[in-house]
Structure formats: structure tokens, C-alpha cells
Amino acid sequence: MELQWIIVQPGDTVARIASAYHMTSELLAALNPEATSQPYLLAGQMLRILPGTGRRYAVQPGEHVGTIAARFGLSEDELRKGNPEITNVSDWCGRCIHIPESGGKAIVRLKGEYGFRELHRDIALLSSHFPFVETGSIGTSVMGKPLHYLRIGQGSRHIHVNASVHANEWLTTAVVMRFIEQYARAYSTHERWYRFDPQRWMKETTLWVVPMVNPDGVELVQEGIVNQHPHAEQLLAWNTGRTHFTHWKANIRGVDLNDQFPAHWEEEAARRGMTSPGPRDYAGTAPLSEPEALALAEWTQQHEFDVVVSLHSQGQEIYWNYRDLEPRESAPLSRRLAKVSGYKAVKLGGSDAGYKDWFIQEYRKPGFTVEVGLGINPLPIDQFDDICVEVGMLLAELLSYESSD
């Protein structure tokens, strides 16, 4: 196959382009060393690509379609649909076939970065496929992006989960979106999710999810300040001249959203010692000064959540306490969540002004900060499937939990 040229569009990244053309990021980088040495791609740049066709397989003598499908984690029907030109041929021996991606029906897939555009698309697809999944917005970001929410369930016990409060922890958004899809699909087909019963979840609980609290920051981490970013000059100054933003945790105004809540905010701001905007740890000029934090706080006040979970990365730990204000059930519940997820329940001190802290202080109900995965943020994509299982088991346990109160 001959090399082709494409023109980079706004929002394109190496990982997104490679995924779209069935290439590895390494191959794309090797073909375009002058472009991929930059922190971010520029709209209008032209890249060399060598489009792939995905996985190919030469059928060996004696192999049956069902056997090949099982080997690659597919159903026979999925494999046949991936090879329509020979779907009705009984003997595939000697033929070179296409191996489609497993989970062909899945909506939420991780192909390169998972950002606001992917989230927006997947929310529309989920609500279309599963009408019982309610969607909406709790407010807007600094740059006007909707802060999406999803609701699933009709029960009296209300659980809230949020993700991507910190910009470079965007993998948490894909993780919680994958769980919502798996829950909705299992419920609609009357199947169990591992050992859990989604029919019971739907009847007894209502799950409210804000999957991306910081969409402007996520976009900054993934796409940088190229292509006429409206805040480019100020962001570059706050980032001490660095053009790469993968370490950025704050929102687009350089405020750390998890230091924004009115739970001993002044003490946290003094402990951090950050007096101006930057990539992390600046608490802002006052509690809830940022529209994203304010929207989340006001939305929480409008609902009577029984428990909240804020997904962060990394460390495989569960923080469950706040200044001894948490209810008695928080400690044993954290141990249950730790057992099913493989994470460690940790009693944390010396930290204030987080969403979990404020919720516990305000409502005296269980609140958890869950640090998923291990490594450096943004976490490697190859951890995605494992984290989905770990977080999925944690949320499933929470949805199935019966409080003794």
C-alpha cells in the first residue's frame, strides 16, 4: 500500500489519527518525525500515513469460523459480519480474513485520547440506544462547554459519581462512561453484570454521573494551545513558557478545581502556598470562584445524594474520611469497596477543600475519593481495561450496598 497524505484538522492528535487509520502511533511518528517532534499537531499540517486494515489472519487447515472467533474474543456472528464477502462461505481455509475489534457493539471505546468530543458523541449514542438513560447539563465551563450529566435508575437511594476534575486525569471519564454503558446494556438484555443484578440497581438506586467536570482542561492537556487558542498567551505564561500541557491539572483559568470547595478552604490555600494561577494547586481567589466547581456544588445541593464518589488518578487508593465528620458506615463501606476493587482504603489527613471533603462536612454522609490506576498522569491507555474492571466492581458494590441506617 502506498503512502498517502492527510491534512491535520483542529483537535487532531497523533493518537486519534493513528487510531482512525488503523496505524500504531509509533508508525505514524516514524513516518512524520518532523511533525511528531512537536508538542502538538498544527491544523493545516500535512502528514504521511500508511493506512492499515486492522488485524488480518490466514485461516489454517481444519479451522472453523467459531474457533477463530473464540480465539479473538468474538462471536461467530461478529466475525462473519466483519467479512461480508465470504460470510456465506462454509470453508474459509486458506483465506485471509479481517479480524474486527472485539466488543463490536460497544459504544464507549478508547481510541487515542478520550476527550470532550468523544464524550459528547458517546452521550448522544447512549441516550439513543438506551432511552432510560437521562442526559443533561449541570452548567457550563469557563469556555462555554456543557458540563454533561447522565442519570440511570429509578430508586430512592441516590449515588453521585464525577470524573475528570483534574485535566490530566481524563482516563477516568472513559472508565465511568464504560460502566454506564455496561450497566445499561446488561439491564436492557436482562443479564447479570458479573455477579450483580442490574434489575435491582435500576429499582433500588438512582445513579447520577458527571463524567467530565473540567472539559476545558482536558482539551488543553490533549490538544495544547495551538490553532488560535483564545487563552494561549496567558496559559503559556502560567505554564512558565512550556508548550506541553500533559502535566496540567487545573481548569483553563489555572485553578485547581479540587481545591475549590468550602471545606476549610483558607487552610488548604495557605498550605498549598500557590498565590497565582498555574498547572496545579492554586485554589483560586475564593471558594467556588470557578463555574465548574460552583455548578457541581449547586447541583449537589439540589439533590439528596446518599453517597458520592470522585474519580481521580493515580494510586489505587480510596480516601473515605474528613476531619472525623464522616458517618460511622464510611470506614466499613470503604473496606468493602477496597476488597472488590483491589484498592487500599486509606484514612487521609492534611487535606481540605476537595469535593469529597465538602460533601462529608456539609451532609455527614459517605463520600469517597478514588485514585485509580498506577503511574504518571495521564495514565497509559493500556491500563484502561483493568481499571474499568476495578472501578466497575467498586461501583457495582456501591449500587448493591444496603445501609444499616
Sequence and secondary structure as in RCSB ss.txt:
>XXXX:A:sequence
MELQWIIVQPGDTVARIASAYHMTSELLAALNPEATSQPYLLAGQMLRILPGTGRRYAVQPGEHVGTIAARFGLS
EDELRKGNPEITNVSDWCGRCIHIPESGGKAIVRLKGEYGFRELHRDIALLSSHFPFVETGSIGTSVMGKPLHYL
RIGQGSRHIHVNASVHANEWLTTAVVMRFIEQYARAYSTHERWYRFDPQRWMKETTLWVVPMVNPDGVELVQEGI
VNQHPHAEQLLAWNTGRTHFTHWKANIRGVDLNDQFPAHWEEEAARRGMTSPGPRDYAGTAPLSEPEALALAEWT
QQHEFDVVVSLHSQGQEIYWNYRDLEPRESAPLSRRLAKVSGYKAVKLGGSDAGYKDWFIQEYRKPGFTVEVGLG
INPLPIDQFDDICVEVGMLLAELLSYESSD
>XXXX:A:secstr
   EEEE  TT  HHHHHHHTT  HHHHHHH HHHHTSSS  TT EEEE    SEEEE  TT  HHHHHHHTT  
HHHHHHT GGGTT S  TT EEEE  SSTT S   SS   HHHHHHHHHHHHHH TTSEEEEEEE TT  EEEEE
EEE  SEEEEEE  SSGGGTHHHHHHHHHHHHHHHHHHTT  BTTB HHHHHHHEEEEEE  S HHHHHHHHHTT
TTT TTHHHHHHHTTT S  TT  S TTS  GGG SSSSHHHHHHHH   S  SS    SSTT SHHHHHHHHHH
HHS  SEEEEEEESSSEEE  STT S TTHHHHHHHHHHHHT EEE   S  S HHHHHHHHH S EEEEEESSS
SSS  GGGHHHHHHHHHHHHHHHHH     
